């Protein structure tokens, strides 16, 4: 019995990086659980221009200045260290429109390495301060996964893939997802936020037990008390 886990997230979301780490810890706590994780797209700020945006301008608008922003981020850096993430928000200078990243991950999903690419993008952005609005940088990252620069460039310009990503985002928004990360188990249970590994493991245990009970009920041989029929 396989548990389906959809994780709605965005590369520009630091809590989504934490959520990825904690989900893996939860799965490690439950080696008997057979789970299929699918990373679903979301954009926290689709209004970021294609060429990206200077973070200092964003910090000034949202927090009143860089130093105020860094004080807010101190807690995020502490949380990250607990998960093996080396956040350093002072190193970061630019943010990006994440739609092109979701386009590349959509194709990576078809080729079987979306999880690895998602983790690579997180590390590049939050730990290495890589400008992911730069197509040149995206080409270099995709070369690590065996893609040629021509393939990456062609995919980034594929309007059909862009439309598919936007459709997926709209679908999860229609289901009520307004904040990420958001975990959906078996298209039935939704959990918002970067929950602890123990909480996520508890969810997996509960769902696995329910699935086992459903299989017993639906597939077991039985006799009907009223009719006397035995199937």
C-alpha positions in Angstrom: 0.0 0.0 0.0 1.5 3.3 -1.1 0.8 6.6 0.5 0.6 9.5 -1.9 2.1 12.7 -0.6 1.7 15.9 -2.6 3.9 18.7 -1.2 2.9 22.2 -2.5 5.8 24.5 -2.2 7.9 27.2 -3.7 11.7 27.5 -4.0 11.6 31.1 -2.7 10.1 29.8 0.6 12.6 29.1 3.4 10.0 27.2 5.4 9.5 24.9 2.4 13.2 24.0 2.5 12.7 23.1 6.2 9.5 21.2 5.3 11.4 19.1 2.8 14.1 18.2 5.4 11.5 17.3 8.0 9.4 15.2 5.6 12.5 13.1 4.8 13.2 12.7 8.5 9.6 11.5 9.0 10.0 9.0 6.2 13.3 7.8 7.7 11.5 7.3 11.1 8.9 5.0 9.3 10.9 2.8 6.9 8.0 0.4 6.7 5.9 3.1 5.0 5.8 3.0 1.3 5.3 6.7 0.2 5.3 8.4 -3.1 6.2 12.1 -2.8 5.3 14.6 -5.5 6.5 18.2 -5.4 3.7 20.5 -6.6 4.3 24.1 -7.7 3.3 27.3 -6.0 4.4 30.9 -6.4 4.5 33.1 -3.4 5.1 36.2 -5.5 4.3 35.7 -9.2 4.7 39.5 -9.7 8.5 39.3 -9.5 9.9 40.4 -12.9 11.7 37.9 -15.1 15.0 39.5 -14.4 14.6 39.1 -10.7 14.5 41.8 -8.0 17.0 43.3 -5.6 16.3 41.9 -2.1 17.3 45.1 -0.4 14.4 46.9 -2.1 12.1 44.1 -1.0 13.4 44.2 2.6 12.9 48.0 2.7 9.3 47.7 1.6 8.3 44.8 3.7 10.4 45.2 6.9 11.5 48.8 6.8 15.1 48.1 6.0 17.8 45.4 5.7 18.8 45.3 9.4 15.2 44.9 10.5 14.8 42.1 8.0 17.9 40.3 9.2 16.6 40.4 12.8 13.5 38.7 11.6 15.5 36.1 9.7 17.7 35.2 12.7 15.0 32.8 13.9 14.9 31.2 10.5 18.6 30.7 10.5 18.4 29.1 13.9 15.7 26.7 12.7 17.7 25.9 9.6 20.8 24.9 11.5 18.6 22.4 13.4 17.7 20.8 10.1 21.2 20.9 8.5 20.5 24.0 6.4 23.0 26.8 6.4 20.8 29.8 5.8 22.7 33.1 5.4 20.3 35.8 4.4 23.0 38.5 4.4 24.7 36.7 1.5 21.6 36.8 -0.6 21.1 39.8 -2.9 18.5 38.9 -5.4 15.2 37.0 -5.6 13.6 35.5 -8.7 10.3 34.7 -10.4 10.1 31.0 -9.6 8.0 30.0 -12.6 11.0 29.0 -14.8 12.3 26.8 -11.9 8.9 25.0 -11.7 9.0 24.5 -15.5 12.4 22.8 -15.2 11.1 20.7 -12.3 8.1 19.6 -14.3 10.3 18.1 -16.9 12.7 16.7 -14.2 9.6 14.9 -12.7 9.0 13.2 -16.1 12.7 12.1 -16.0 12.7 10.9 -12.4 14.9 13.4 -10.6 12.5 16.2 -9.4 13.3 15.7 -5.7 17.0 16.0 -6.3 16.5 19.1 -8.4 14.2 20.7 -5.9 16.9 20.2 -3.2 19.6 21.5 -5.5 17.5 24.7 -6.2 16.9 25.2 -2.5 20.6 24.9 -1.7 21.6 27.1 -4.5 19.3 29.9 -3.5 19.3 29.8 0.3 22.8 28.5 1.0 25.0 29.5 -1.9 23.2 32.8 -2.7 23.0 31.9 -6.4 21.0 34.3 -8.6 18.4 31.9 -10.0 16.9 34.6 -12.2 20.0 34.2 -14.3 19.5 31.7 -17.2 23.2 31.1 -17.3 23.1 29.9 -13.7 20.2 27.6 -14.4 22.0 26.1 -17.4 25.0 25.4 -15.1 22.8 23.7 -12.5 21.0 21.6 -15.1 24.4 20.5 -16.6 24.9 18.7 -13.3 22.0 16.6 -14.2 23.1 15.9 -17.7 21.1 18.4 -19.6 22.7 20.4 -22.4 22.4 24.2 -22.4 20.3 23.9 -25.6 17.8 21.6 -23.8 17.5 23.9 -20.7 17.1 27.0 -22.9 14.4 25.3 -25.0 12.5 24.2 -21.9 12.7 27.6 -20.3 11.0 29.0 -23.4 8.3 26.4 -23.7 5.0 28.2 -23.2 3.1 24.9 -23.0 5.1 23.9 -20.0 4.6 27.3 -18.4 0.8 26.9 -18.9 0.8 23.5 -17.3 2.6 24.8 -14.3 0.2 27.7 -13.9 -2.7 25.2 -14.2 -1.3 23.2 -11.4 -0.8 26.2 -9.2 -4.4 27.3 -9.9 -5.7 23.9 -9.1 -4.1 23.8 -5.6 -5.2 27.4 -5.0 -8.8 26.3 -5.8 -8.4 23.6 -3.1 -7.7 26.3 -0.6 -3.9 26.3 -0.5 -2.8 29.9 0.4 0.4 29.2 2.3 3.3 26.8 1.8 4.5 24.2 2.5 1.3 22.4 2.4 1.2 18.6 2.6 -1.7 16.6 1.1 -1.9 12.9 2.0 -3.8 10.5 -0.4 -5.8 13.5 -1.8 -7.7 13.4 1.5 -5.8 15.0 4.4 -4.2 18.4 4.3 -1.5 19.7 6.7 -0.2 23.2 6.5 3.3 24.4 7.5 6.7 22.8 8.1 5.5 20.4 10.8 7.8 18.4 13.0 9.1 15.0 11.7 7.3 13.3 14.6 3.9 14.9 13.7 4.3 13.9 10.0 5.3 10.4 11.0 2.2 10.2 13.2 0.1 11.2 10.2 1.8 8.5 8.1 1.1 5.9 10.7 -2.6 6.9 11.0 -3.1 6.9 7.2 -1.3 3.6 6.8 -3.5 2.0 9.5 -6.6 3.3 7.8 -5.5 2.0 4.4 -4.9 -1.4 5.9 -8.4 -1.5 7.4 -9.9 -0.4 4.1 -8.1 -3.2 2.2 -9.3 -5.8 4.8 -12.9 -4.6 4.5 -13.0 -4.3 0.7 -11.0 -7.4 -0.3 -11.7 -10.0 2.4 -14.0 -12.9 1.7 -17.3 -12.7 3.6 -20.8 -14.1 4.0 -23.8 -11.9 4.2 -25.9 -12.5 7.3 -29.3 -11.6 5.8 -29.0 -13.3 2.4 -26.7 -16.2 3.3 -24.6 -15.5 0.3 -20.9 -16.2 0.6 -18.6 -14.4 -2.0 
